Amino acid sequence: MEYHVDAAPRHIPVALERVLELLEPVLGPDAQTQEPIMVDATTGLGGHTAAVLDRFPRARVVGLDRDPGAVEAARARLDRFGSRADIHHARYDQMAQVLDAVDIDHVDAVLFDLGVSSMQIDETERGFAYSKAAPLDMRMDTTSELTAEEVVNSYPQSELARILWEYGEERFARRIARQIVARRPLHTSTELVAAVEAGVPAANRRKGHPAMRTFQAIRIEV
């Protein structure tokens, strides 16, 4: 998935000023090191990193993101900072390996902004949103092999139920898993929503969208 670089500046991180205030002691003028280093563990389109590098001219940021399209857009957006912005296609649990690779043995701050971004949800073909008809993909990292379609069509019913219960805290996990298996093959988010709705009692469908927890669980699994 590619993101248009000119769209990046319009994405404003939430609570940005508060984040900068919290980082001030370790990245600002009173920082203990000459070149304080922050890891942006969820770089996205680079909004936080750009703000950090603008606010703290001595700082350097190592950025990580699972989404190749976001990495490409962030690199383009942050190009003006030169070597102060070093963006990598990697998960945040690979942070140690990335830091080793760039010969960094300490960091002064780590920033996490967790969750699916609105821009990813808006990309219909990613299949993150249960309110839009889309292929069952749900990959944050589009280079990964496992997709939501493979999960719903190949996992045993018992494993589907476990995922829905553990990752989505879905009380009707077994009923939904049974409906998913009965309706295979499923190829679109619309088909998955229909399976979920068939597994959730009518009286419980009024409390938010019935597919919300199922989609959350499958996103986590993928």
Residue pairs with C-beta under 8 A, 6 or more apart in sequence:
1 67
1 68
1 69
1 123
1 125
1 126
1 142
2 69
2 72
2 73
3 45
3 69
3 70
3 72
3 73
3 119
4 73
5 73
5 76
5 77
7 45
7 73
7 119
8 45
8 46
8 47
8 73
8 74
8 76
8 77
9 77
11 44
11 45
11 47
11 117
11 118
11 119
12 47
13 19
13 47
13 48
13 51
13 113
14 113
16 47
16 48
16 51
19 48
19 51
19 111
20 51
20 52
20 55
23 38
23 52
23 56
23 109
23 111
24 56
25 31
26 32
26 36
26 108
26 109
27 36
27 38
27 52
27 55
27 56
27 58
27 59
27 108
27 109
28 55
28 56
31 56
31 58
31 59
31 108
32 108
33 106
33 108
34 58
35 58
35 59
35 60
36 56
36 58
36 59
36 60
36 108
36 109
37 59
37 60
37 61
37 62
37 104
37 106
37 107
37 108
37 109
38 52
38 59
38 60
38 61
38 62
38 107
38 108
38 109
38 110
38 111
39 61
39 62
39 63
39 64
39 95
39 99
39 107
39 109
39 110
39 111
40 48
40 49
40 52
40 61
40 62
40 63
40 64
40 111
41 64
41 92
41 95
41 110
41 111
41 112
42 64
42 65
42 92
42 111
42 112
42 113
42 114
43 49
43 63
43 64
43 65
43 70
43 71
43 74
43 87
44 65
44 67
44 70
44 74
44 113
44 117
45 70
45 73
45 74
45 77
45 117
45 119
46 63
46 73
46 74
46 77
46 78
46 85
46 87
48 111
48 113
49 61
49 63
49 74
49 78
49 85
49 87
50 77
50 78
50 81
52 59
52 61
52 111
53 59
53 61
53 78
53 81
53 84
53 85
59 84
60 83
60 84
60 85
60 86
61 84
61 85
61 86
62 86
62 87
62 88
62 98
62 99
62 102
62 104
62 107
63 74
63 78
63 85
63 86
63 87
63 88
64 87
64 88
64 90
64 91
64 92
64 94
64 95
64 98
65 71
65 74
65 87
65 88
65 89
65 90
66 89
66 90
66 91
66 140
66 141
67 120
67 140
67 141
67 142
68 89
68 141
68 142
68 143
69 142
70 117
71 87
71 88
71 89
74 87
75 85
75 87
78 85
78 87
79 85
86 102
88 98
89 141
89 143
90 97
90 98
91 141
92 112
95 110
99 105
99 107
116 128
116 140
116 219
120 126
120 128
120 140
121 128
121 129
124 132
124 133
124 134
125 134
125 135
125 137
126 134
126 137
126 138
126 139
127 134
127 135
127 136
127 137
127 138
127 148
127 188
127 189
128 138
128 215
128 219
129 189
129 215
130 189
130 192
130 193
130 209
130 211
130 212
130 214
130 215
131 209
132 189
133 188
133 189
133 190
134 188
134 189
135 149
135 187
135 188
135 189
136 147
136 148
136 149
136 152
136 186
136 187
136 188
136 189
136 191
136 192
137 147
137 148
137 149
138 147
138 148
138 215
138 218
138 219
138 222
139 146
139 147
139 148
139 222
140 219
140 222
144 222
146 221
146 222
147 222
148 192
148 218
148 219
148 222
149 186
149 187
151 160
151 163
151 218
151 221
151 222
152 160
152 180
152 184
152 186
152 192
152 218
153 184
153 185
153 186
155 163
157 177
157 178
157 180
157 181
158 177
160 173
160 176
160 177
160 180
160 181
161 173
161 174
161 176
161 177
162 173
163 217
163 218
163 220
163 221
164 170
164 173
164 176
164 177
164 213
164 214
164 217
165 173
166 217
167 216
167 217
167 218
167 220
167 221
168 213
168 214
168 216
168 217
168 220
169 213
170 176
170 213
170 214
170 217
172 199
172 200
172 201
172 204
175 199
175 200
176 195
176 196
176 199
176 200
176 214
177 199
178 199
179 195
179 196
179 198
179 199
180 186
180 192
180 195
180 196
180 199
182 195
183 191
183 194
183 195
183 198
186 192
186 195
189 215
192 211
192 214
192 215
193 210
193 211
196 210
196 211
196 214
197 205
197 210
197 211
200 210
204 210
